[in-house]
Amino acid sequence: MPFAIGSVRFLNPVFLAPMTRVTDHPFREICAAMGAALSVTEMVSAEGLVRGNKPTRDLLPPLKRGGPVAVQLFGASPGVLAEAARICQEEGADLVDLNMGCPVPKVVRRGAGAALLRDLPLVSDILSAMRKKLSIPLTVKIRSGWSSQENVFLQMGKIALDCGVDAITLHPRARSQGYAQPARWELIRLLAECCSLPVIGNGDVRSPQDVLGMLESTGCQAVMIGRAAVGNPWIFRQAIQILSGRFSPQKPDLLEIGRVLEAHLQCILDHYGPQRGLASAKLHASRYIKGLEGSAAVRAALNRSKNLPQIIDSLRSFLSQKSPSLGSSPRPFLWGADSSNPG
Ligand SMILES: Cc1cc2nc3c(=O)[nH]c(=O)nc-3n(C[C@H](O)[C@H](O)[C@H](O)COP(=O)(O)O)c2cc1C
């Protein structure tokens, strides 16, 4: 299972995908504890970083953290992206990733994200400039093309190789498709067959079984999970168990859901403080309890909460009603009170 991208070695091939406003430091820590071998930050503006914009710099991973983290940059200027990459390396990033898939109009209007798929000579300049500034691995994350008539992922594989990039992630949908059609895993297979770089597959991995399915059906070296990990970081542990040959992976019981949720909220509190962490806490907490009987009313209450302690209180009372042993549980598992490493 272990494999490497450039100089960075990974214990397993299951990664957390970058998601804006989702893959913040607390969520990355939880996923790393569950076994995600690499996590990627939300996309970070290269311009903002170079200008020294504080909210942008705050997106960089803290030095003390659980596992390898890639910082994902977006931008369209070779000089600015190269300088931003240098800053990331100096600040302790393990890898730097270039975003070439973001379809959001605000980003593509500035020539960044998926817009780069329409200007491959510029991409060569950008990647060469970034490569020159970095001694840590450089990766790119792409969609298959600007539109389904303009697939460029195979050309991108060649450009990435020529520019000294260490790995390429493919989300096999065109920019114009948004999420409308299913991800075309056969394009990942094509890229893995044609490109000698490590290929990371991404898109529509919904279950731990899908991780094995994507690895086997495409020949990619690693799988990146996005939406299916939100409120469900256990997917990493379960996928690793399946890859290690266990037929039915361990599902979390209510007690474990409560402990991980509590640990996650504590991490949010420590990282942001009670006020700034509110949005992250609401988003993640709602997803952990989604689907549990009686959770709709609690989720509505979470949305109305004014601070983090209020959120923690309503969740604690909801979960301890459902499982009385939770109310008397010791400290959360992440800080080692009770259990072994879930990864
Ligand atoms: C809320 C959200 C935010 C995202 N933000 C980013 C981002 O900042 N950078 C990026 O490369 N992809 C981003 N993506 C795309 C995901 O990384 C991933 O490519 C896509 O969701 C497909 O994978 P999935 O089916 O496992 O979710 C985002 C997706 C979602 C749902």
PDBQT file of the ligand as one rigid body, heavy atoms in Angstrom, charges set to zero:
ROOT
HETATM    1  C1  LIG A 401     -17.825  22.419  -1.522  1.00  0.00    +0.000 C 
HETATM    2  C2  LIG A 401     -16.745  22.035  -2.495  1.00  0.00    +0.000 A 
HETATM    3  C3  LIG A 401     -15.614  22.808  -2.596  1.00  0.00    +0.000 A 
HETATM    4  C4  LIG A 401     -14.593  22.459  -3.495  1.00  0.00    +0.000 A 
HETATM    5  N1  LIG A 401     -13.456  23.212  -3.535  1.00  0.00    +0.000 NA
HETATM    6  C5  LIG A 401     -12.416  22.817  -4.331  1.00  0.00    +0.000 A 
HETATM    7  C6  LIG A 401     -11.170  23.508  -4.301  1.00  0.00    +0.000 A 
HETATM    8  O1  LIG A 401     -10.974  24.472  -3.557  1.00  0.00    +0.000 OA
HETATM    9  N2  LIG A 401     -10.185  23.059  -5.129  1.00  0.00    +0.000 N 
HETATM   10  C7  LIG A 401     -10.357  21.980  -5.971  1.00  0.00    +0.000 A 
HETATM   11  O2  LIG A 401      -9.436  21.607  -6.698  1.00  0.00    +0.000 OA
HETATM   12  N3  LIG A 401     -11.524  21.315  -6.000  1.00  0.00    +0.000 NA
HETATM   13  C8  LIG A 401     -12.539  21.691  -5.196  1.00  0.00    +0.000 A 
HETATM   14  N4  LIG A 401     -13.703  20.976  -5.190  1.00  0.00    +0.000 N 
HETATM   15  C9  LIG A 401     -13.801  19.766  -6.040  1.00  0.00    +0.000 C 
HETATM   16  C10 LIG A 401     -13.388  18.505  -5.255  1.00  0.00    +0.000 C 
HETATM   17  O3  LIG A 401     -12.045  18.569  -4.840  1.00  0.00    +0.000 OA
HETATM   18  C11 LIG A 401     -13.553  17.248  -6.111  1.00  0.00    +0.000 C 
HETATM   19  O4  LIG A 401     -12.739  17.366  -7.249  1.00  0.00    +0.000 OA
HETATM   20  C12 LIG A 401     -14.990  17.026  -6.573  1.00  0.00    +0.000 C 
HETATM   21  O5  LIG A 401     -15.930  17.306  -5.542  1.00  0.00    +0.000 OA
HETATM   22  C13 LIG A 401     -15.203  15.591  -7.052  1.00  0.00    +0.000 C 
HETATM   23  O6  LIG A 401     -14.864  14.674  -6.030  1.00  0.00    +0.000 OA
HETATM   24  P1  LIG A 401     -15.979  13.978  -5.080  1.00  0.00    +0.000 P 
HETATM   25  O7  LIG A 401     -16.984  13.332  -5.989  1.00  0.00    +0.000 OA
HETATM   26  O8  LIG A 401     -15.201  12.977  -4.273  1.00  0.00    +0.000 OA
HETATM   27  O9  LIG A 401     -16.593  15.054  -4.260  1.00  0.00    +0.000 OA
HETATM   28  C14 LIG A 401     -14.729  21.318  -4.321  1.00  0.00    +0.000 A 
HETATM   29  C15 LIG A 401     -15.891  20.554  -4.218  1.00  0.00    +0.000 A 
HETATM   30  C16 LIG A 401     -16.887  20.886  -3.314  1.00  0.00    +0.000 A 
HETATM   31  C17 LIG A 401     -18.116  20.018  -3.223  1.00  0.00    +0.000 C 
ENDROOT
TORSDOF 0
